[in-house]
Amino acid sequence: MRVPDEPQQRRDGRSTDTRERIHDVALALFVQKGFSHTTLQDIADQLGLTRAALYYHHPSKEQLIASLIQPAKDDVDAFLETAGCNDASPREVIEGFFDLNYRHRLIFLALVRDPSGLGAIDSSGWVTTLASQAQELLAGDDPSPDQRIRAVVALNGLSRCATVLPDIPHDELRRRSIDLALEIIREPSSEPSDESSDSRS
């Protein structure tokens, strides 16, 4: 009798790990249908597995969702800690934030469409803390209202670009998104332009 956790042999001769297949299919369904409208039976049917085989790997839907969200949460926490300790520049923060969101774009997209998935992990205050810490990295400890707004717009926009624009090639999307985010947080010059000076003369 084959142990369910052993790699399965595919028709093309390649072996694939059952747990990884479950994660891939479950994530695709969660993005498409939402966490609340996807059942373990839906996932098992899509995989061609029995519910018993699926339960062997994930005894509940909440445990499965947690196994998909936790790596992203751990990466976010590590990124914020490292960037804060290293006094990262705005460009380093923005580049790292884009890469983080792009790497976990599917689970973040699923959470944007159905935030109920956060209930599967110990997420009390996590999203709020993430937002405030990331904004502090860009705007500083005592930012002006404009600096806070610029940081929010830059980071939220960067996150959405990384997750909802899959039709744009990665390198182009990364370059354009980072350039625009840096432009957003850049403080406008306080000196009047030549054009405004001329208009007053």
C-alpha positions in Angstrom: 0.0 0.0 0.0 1.5 3.3 -1.0 1.9 6.0 1.6 0.0 9.1 0.5 2.9 11.4 1.2 5.1 9.6 -1.4 5.6 11.2 -4.8 3.1 10.2 -7.4 4.2 9.2 -10.9 2.7 11.4 -13.6 1.8 10.3 -17.1 4.7 12.2 -18.6 7.1 10.2 -16.4 7.9 13.0 -13.9 7.1 12.5 -10.3 5.4 15.2 -8.3 4.8 15.6 -4.6 1.2 15.1 -3.5 1.4 17.9 -0.8 2.7 20.4 -3.4 0.0 19.5 -5.8 -2.6 20.0 -3.1 -1.2 23.4 -2.4 -1.1 24.4 -6.0 -4.7 23.3 -6.7 -6.1 24.7 -3.5 -4.5 28.1 -4.0 -5.9 28.3 -7.6 -9.3 27.5 -6.3 -9.1 29.9 -3.4 -8.1 32.7 -5.8 -11.0 31.8 -8.2 -13.8 31.0 -5.7 -12.6 32.4 -2.4 -11.8 30.6 0.8 -15.3 30.5 2.1 -16.8 29.0 -1.1 -14.1 26.4 -1.7 -14.5 23.0 0.1 -12.0 20.2 0.7 -14.2 18.1 -1.6 -13.7 20.7 -4.4 -10.0 20.4 -3.9 -10.1 16.6 -3.8 -12.2 16.4 -6.9 -9.9 18.7 -8.8 -6.9 16.5 -7.8 -8.6 13.2 -8.4 -8.0 12.2 -4.8 -10.2 10.7 -2.2 -11.1 12.9 0.8 -9.2 10.4 2.9 -6.1 11.0 1.0 -6.6 14.8 1.3 -7.3 14.5 5.0 -4.0 12.6 5.4 -2.1 15.8 4.5 -4.6 18.4 5.8 -7.1 17.3 8.4 -9.2 20.6 7.9 -9.6 23.4 5.5 -8.3 25.9 8.1 -5.1 23.9 8.5 -4.7 23.9 4.7 -5.3 27.6 4.5 -2.8 28.3 7.3 -0.1 26.2 5.5 -0.5 28.5 2.5 -0.6 31.8 4.4 2.1 31.2 7.0 5.1 31.2 4.6 4.1 34.6 3.3 3.5 35.9 6.8 6.9 34.7 7.9 8.6 36.3 4.9 6.8 39.6 5.6 7.8 39.6 9.3 11.4 38.8 8.3 11.5 41.5 5.7 10.3 44.2 8.1 12.7 43.2 10.8 15.7 43.1 8.5 14.9 46.3 6.7 14.4 48.1 10.1 17.6 46.7 11.6 19.7 47.6 8.5 18.2 51.1 8.2 17.3 50.4 4.6 17.0 53.2 2.0 13.6 54.0 0.5 14.7 52.2 -2.7 15.7 49.1 -0.8 12.4 49.0 1.0 10.4 49.5 -2.1 12.4 46.9 -4.1 12.2 44.4 -1.3 8.5 45.1 -0.8 7.7 44.5 -4.5 9.7 41.3 -4.6 8.0 40.0 -1.5 4.5 40.7 -2.9 5.4 39.2 -6.2 6.8 36.1 -4.7 3.6 35.5 -2.7 1.2 37.2 -5.2 -1.3 34.3 -5.4 -2.0 34.0 -1.7 -2.1 37.8 -1.3 -4.6 38.0 -4.2 -6.7 35.3 -2.6 -6.7 37.3 0.7 -7.6 40.5 -1.1 -10.6 38.8 -2.7 -11.6 37.0 0.5 -10.0 38.2 3.7 -11.8 35.5 5.7 -8.7 33.3 5.1 -6.8 35.3 7.7 -8.9 33.6 10.3 -7.0 30.4 9.8 -3.8 31.8 11.3 -2.9 33.8 14.4 -3.3 37.1 12.5 -4.6 39.4 15.2 -3.5 42.8 14.2 -1.0 41.4 11.7 -2.2 43.3 8.6 -2.5 46.6 10.5 1.0 46.1 12.0 2.4 45.2 8.6 1.0 48.4 7.1 2.2 50.7 9.9 5.7 49.2 10.0 6.2 49.4 6.3 5.0 53.0 6.2 7.4 53.9 9.0 10.3 52.5 6.9 9.5 54.9 4.2 8.2 57.9 6.1 10.2 57.8 9.3 9.2 57.9 12.9 7.6 61.4 12.9 6.2 61.9 9.4 4.1 64.7 8.2 0.6 64.0 6.9 1.8 64.2 3.3 4.7 61.8 4.0 2.3 59.3 5.6 -0.1 59.6 2.6 2.7 59.2 0.1 4.0 56.0 1.9 0.5 54.5 2.0 -0.2 55.2 -1.7 3.3 54.0 -2.8 3.2 50.7 -0.8 -0.5 49.8 -1.4 -0.1 50.6 -5.1 3.1 48.6 -5.3 1.5 45.6 -3.7 -1.5 45.7 -6.1 0.8 46.0 -9.1 2.8 43.0 -8.0 -0.4 40.9 -7.5 -3.0 41.9 -10.1 -1.0 42.7 -13.3 0.2 39.2 -14.4 -0.1 40.2 -18.1 2.9 42.6 -17.8 6.3 40.8 -18.0 8.0 40.6 -14.6 11.1 42.7 -15.3 9.1 45.5 -16.9 6.4 45.4 -14.1 9.1 45.5 -11.4 11.0 48.4 -13.0 8.0 50.5 -13.7 6.3 49.9 -10.4 9.4 50.7 -8.4 10.1 53.8 -10.4 6.6 55.1 -9.9 6.6 54.2 -6.2 9.8 56.2 -5.7 8.3 59.1 -7.6 5.3 59.1 -5.3 7.3 59.3 -2.1 9.7 61.9 -3.4 9.1 65.3 -1.7 8.3 68.0 -4.3 10.8 70.8 -4.6 9.9 73.8 -2.4 11.6 76.2 -4.9 9.3 77.7 -7.5 9.8 76.6 -11.1 10.9 79.1 -13.8 7.5 78.9 -15.3 5.7 79.9 -12.1 8.3 82.7 -11.5 7.7 84.1 -15.0 3.9 84.1 -14.5 4.2 86.3 -11.4 6.5 88.8 -13.1 
